[in-house]
Amino acid sequence: MLCIFLSSLKTAHKEAERKVIAQCLLKLMNSWNTWLINSLHDLENKHLVRSLRTIHCSRQQGQHHQSSIEIFVSHAVLRAWIADASSVGSEDGAALFSVGVEEDVSTLQRIVLFSTNDYLGLSAHPKIKHAMASAATSEGMGPRSSPLIAGYTQHHRALETKLAALKGTEDCLLYPSGFAANIAVITSLCIRQKDEEPAAIFSDELNHASIVDGCKLAKSTSSATIYIYRHNDMRHLEQLLSKSTVKRKLVVTDSLFSMDGDVAPLRALSRLKQQHGFLLAVDEAHGTLVQNTNPLNFSSACKQFADIP
């Protein structure tokens, strides 16, 4: 719409025409600004506005285990963070350091942060850093295209094979992120033919936001019905399952819930699965190699989980 007004403004020959078009353009911009401001206020009132905070990673030699919880921030960033002020990550200003220039951490504030997902400190493990540097030197940066075009390398396949062995599954498919995986898996499992009834999704109320978004997208694209069961409440889930007459049912849960730190009752879910014949998707993003009697993964305790992504 804006492009049409600008094009009309250029081609208008009479001064009167230009004034009318300019007035319409001004009204359009004012309307947009009003909508934008109101939308931002609405997000703020719902506590949905998120901010970017510029951090500097720890580089302490020989202490890679601290890198998962230790960061450095400028005093300006820290003040904004404490005040919960909205930010796009620009508080640092001139304090931002150039690549290759040694950072003077004495001007920064050290913070111990327990909200990262680098639970095992693997991101800074010496062996992993060496392997990544070696791979970048020999292979370059990135596969140069998407997997479906020409970006599926032997290294991707080797990683999928290793991960499948780690999980004890038939195979593995890589996604660029956990968000992409949940979006793709949930929507794919709910795809239907024209004459097929929509699927029903049963999701734990404390599931990760990416699972929630995957469910919403499945509802939008395949008309799937979403049912939310109380956190880890198998009786409530069974009630919902028993009331549903839909042929294809999908139960989605985290294995280890990142916010509360508790685990899903996978054995109970396994029993319900045998009774009701639903598909079961378990997100192990926070559980793999972290906690279990079997240190590899939660779902390995339930060998009958043949359809866990």
C-alpha positions in Angstrom: 0.0 0.0 0.0 2.8 2.4 0.9 4.6 1.7 -2.4 1.4 2.4 -4.3 1.0 5.8 -2.6 4.7 6.7 -3.3 4.4 5.7 -6.9 1.2 7.7 -7.3 2.9 10.7 -5.7 5.7 10.5 -8.3 3.4 10.3 -11.3 0.8 12.9 -10.1 1.0 15.9 -12.4 -1.3 18.4 -10.7 -0.4 20.1 -7.4 -3.9 19.3 -6.1 -3.4 15.6 -6.8 -0.1 15.6 -5.0 -1.7 17.2 -1.9 -4.5 14.6 -1.8 -2.0 11.7 -2.1 0.3 13.2 0.5 -2.6 13.6 2.9 -3.6 10.0 2.4 0.0 8.9 2.9 0.2 10.9 6.1 -3.0 9.3 7.4 -1.7 5.9 6.5 1.6 6.5 8.4 -0.3 7.9 11.4 -2.6 4.9 11.5 0.5 2.6 11.3 2.3 4.4 14.1 -0.9 4.3 16.3 -1.3 0.6 15.7 2.4 -0.1 16.4 2.4 1.9 19.7 -0.8 0.3 20.9 0.5 -3.2 20.0 3.8 -2.5 22.0 1.8 -1.2 25.0 -0.4 -4.3 24.8 2.7 -6.6 24.8 4.2 -4.7 27.7 1.0 -5.0 29.7 1.0 -8.8 29.1 4.7 -9.0 30.0 5.5 -10.3 26.6 8.1 -7.8 25.5 11.6 -9.4 25.4 14.9 -7.6 25.4 18.4 -8.3 24.1 21.3 -8.1 26.5 24.8 -8.0 25.1 27.0 -10.4 27.0 30.7 -11.3 26.8 31.6 -15.0 27.2 34.0 -16.2 29.8 37.5 -17.0 28.4 39.2 -18.3 31.5 41.8 -20.9 30.4 41.6 -24.3 31.9 38.1 -23.6 33.5 35.8 -24.6 30.6 33.2 -25.9 33.1 32.6 -22.3 34.3 31.7 -21.1 30.8 28.2 -22.5 31.0 27.3 -20.2 33.9 29.8 -17.4 33.8 29.5 -14.3 31.7 30.6 -10.6 31.7 28.5 -7.6 30.9 29.1 -3.9 30.9 27.7 -1.8 33.8 25.2 -0.1 31.4 23.8 -3.5 30.4 23.7 -4.6 34.0 21.8 -1.5 35.1 19.2 -2.0 32.3 18.9 -5.7 33.1 18.3 -5.1 36.8 15.7 -2.3 35.9 14.1 -4.7 33.4 14.3 -1.9 30.9 13.5 -2.6 27.3 16.6 -3.0 25.1 17.8 -4.0 21.7 21.3 -4.7 23.0 22.8 -1.3 22.3 23.7 -0.2 25.8 27.3 -1.2 25.3 27.9 1.4 22.6 31.7 1.9 22.3 32.3 -0.8 24.9 31.7 -3.5 22.2 34.9 -5.2 21.3 36.1 -5.9 17.8 36.9 -9.4 16.7 40.4 -10.4 17.4 41.0 -7.7 19.9 41.6 -8.9 23.5 38.8 -7.9 25.8 39.6 -6.0 29.0 37.3 -7.8 31.4 38.3 -5.5 34.2 35.9 -3.0 32.8 33.0 -5.5 32.8 30.9 -7.0 35.6 31.2 -10.8 36.2 27.9 -12.6 36.5 27.1 -16.2 37.4 24.0 -17.0 35.3 22.0 -20.2 35.8 19.5 -19.7 33.0 21.6 -21.0 30.1 21.1 -24.3 28.3 24.8 -25.2 28.3 24.3 -27.5 31.2 27.4 -29.6 30.7 29.7 -26.8 29.7 30.3 -28.4 26.3 30.4 -25.2 24.3 33.8 -24.4 25.7 35.2 -27.9 26.2 38.8 -28.0 24.9 38.2 -31.1 22.8 35.1 -29.6 21.2 36.7 -26.3 20.5 39.7 -28.0 18.9 37.4 -30.2 16.8 35.4 -27.2 15.6 38.5 -25.2 14.7 40.0 -28.2 12.9 36.7 -28.7 10.9 36.5 -25.1 10.0 40.1 -25.1 8.7 39.7 -28.3 6.6 36.0 -28.0 5.5 35.2 -24.3 5.6 32.2 -22.6 7.2 28.9 -24.3 6.5 27.7 -26.7 3.8 26.9 -23.8 1.4 23.3 -24.6 0.8 20.2 -26.2 2.4 20.2 -30.0 2.9 17.6 -30.5 0.2 19.7 -28.7 -2.4 23.3 -29.7 -1.9 24.0 -29.1 1.8 23.6 -32.6 3.2 27.2 -33.7 3.8 28.8 -36.9 5.0 29.4 -35.1 8.3 25.6 -34.5 8.7 25.0 -38.2 8.1 27.7 -39.3 10.4 26.3 -37.1 13.2 22.8 -38.5 12.6 24.1 -42.0 12.8 26.0 -41.3 16.1 22.9 -39.6 17.6 20.7 -42.5 16.6 23.1 -44.9 18.4 23.2 -42.6 21.4 19.4 -42.6 21.6 19.0 -46.3 20.7 16.6 -45.3 17.8 16.3 -46.6 14.2 17.4 -43.4 12.7 17.9 -39.6 13.3 17.0 -36.4 11.3 18.9 -33.2 12.0 17.2 -29.8 12.4 18.9 -26.5 12.8 17.4 -25.8 16.2 15.0 -27.3 18.8 12.4 -24.8 17.7 12.6 -25.9 14.1 12.4 -29.6 15.2 9.3 -29.1 17.2 7.6 -27.0 14.6 8.4 -29.6 11.9 7.7 -32.8 13.8 4.4 -31.7 15.3 3.0 -30.3 12.1 4.2 -33.3 10.1 2.5 -35.8 12.4 -0.8 -33.8 12.0 -0.8 -33.5 8.2 -4.0 -35.0 6.8 -5.6 -35.8 3.5 -8.7 -33.9 2.3 -11.2 -36.6 3.5 -9.3 -37.4 6.7 -10.4 -36.0 10.0 -8.1 -33.6 11.8 -5.7 -34.9 14.5 -6.0 -34.3 18.2 -3.0 -33.0 20.1 -2.6 -33.5 23.9 0.1 -31.2 25.3 1.4 -30.9 28.9 0.6 -27.4 30.3 4.3 -26.7 31.1 5.7 -27.8 27.7 8.3 -25.6 26.1 7.2 -22.6 24.1 8.5 -24.2 20.9 6.1 -27.2 21.5 3.3 -24.7 22.1 4.1 -23.0 18.8 4.2 -26.3 17.0 0.8 -27.2 18.2 -0.6 -23.8 17.2 0.9 -24.2 13.7 -0.6 -27.7 13.4 -4.0 -26.2 14.3 -3.6 -23.5 11.7 -2.4 -25.7 8.9 -4.2 -29.0 9.5 -7.2 -27.9 11.8 -5.8 -30.1 14.6 -7.6 -29.8 18.0 -5.4 -29.0 21.0 -6.1 -30.3 24.5 -4.0 -29.2 27.4 -3.6 -31.6 30.3 -2.5 -30.6 33.8 1.3 -30.9 34.3 2.3 -34.6 34.5 -1.3 -35.5 35.5 -1.8 -38.9 33.8 -5.4 -39.2 35.2 -6.3 -35.9 33.5 -4.6 -37.0 30.3 -6.5 -40.3 30.3 -9.8 -38.6 30.8 -9.1 -36.3 27.8 -8.0 -39.3 25.7 -11.1 -41.3 26.6 -13.4 -38.5 25.6 -11.8 -38.1 22.2 -13.1 -40.0 19.3 -10.5 -38.8 16.9 -8.5 -41.6 15.2 -5.1 -39.9 15.2 -4.0 -38.7 18.5 -0.7 -37.1 19.4 0.6 -36.7 22.9 3.5 -34.2 23.3 5.7 -33.7 26.4 9.1 -32.6 27.5 11.1 -35.4 29.2 12.9 -33.0 31.6 11.0 -29.7 32.1 13.5 -26.9 31.9 11.7 -24.4 34.1 10.5 -26.7 36.9 13.3 -29.3 36.7 10.9 -32.3 37.1 10.5 -35.2 34.7 7.6 -36.6 32.7 6.2 -40.0 33.9 7.3 -41.8 30.7 6.4 -45.3 32.0 2.9 -44.1 32.7 2.8 -42.5 29.3 3.9 -45.8 27.8 1.1 -47.7 29.4 -1.4 -45.1 28.2 0.0 -45.3 24.7 -0.6 -49.1 24.7 -4.2 -48.6 25.8 -5.1 -45.7 23.5 -2.7 -46.2 20.5 -1.6 -42.5 20.2 1.6 -41.2 18.7 4.0 -40.0 21.4 6.5 -37.2 20.9 9.1 -36.6 23.7 11.3 -33.5 23.6 14.6 -34.5 25.2 16.4 -31.2 24.6 17.0 -30.7 28.3 17.3 -34.3 29.3 20.0 -35.8 27.1 23.2 -36.7 29.0 21.9 -34.7 32.0 19.9 -36.8 34.4 18.7 -40.4 34.6 19.7 -43.8 36.0 20.7 -44.4 32.4 22.9 -41.3 31.8 22.1 -41.2 28.1 18.4 -40.4 27.9 15.1 -40.8 29.6 13.1 -42.6 26.9 15.7 -45.4 26.7 13.9 -46.8 29.8 10.8 -47.5 27.7 11.9 -49.6 24.7 8.4 -49.7 23.3 8.7 -46.0 22.4 9.2 -46.8 18.7 7.8 -43.4 17.4 9.6 -40.9 19.7 11.2 -38.3 17.4 
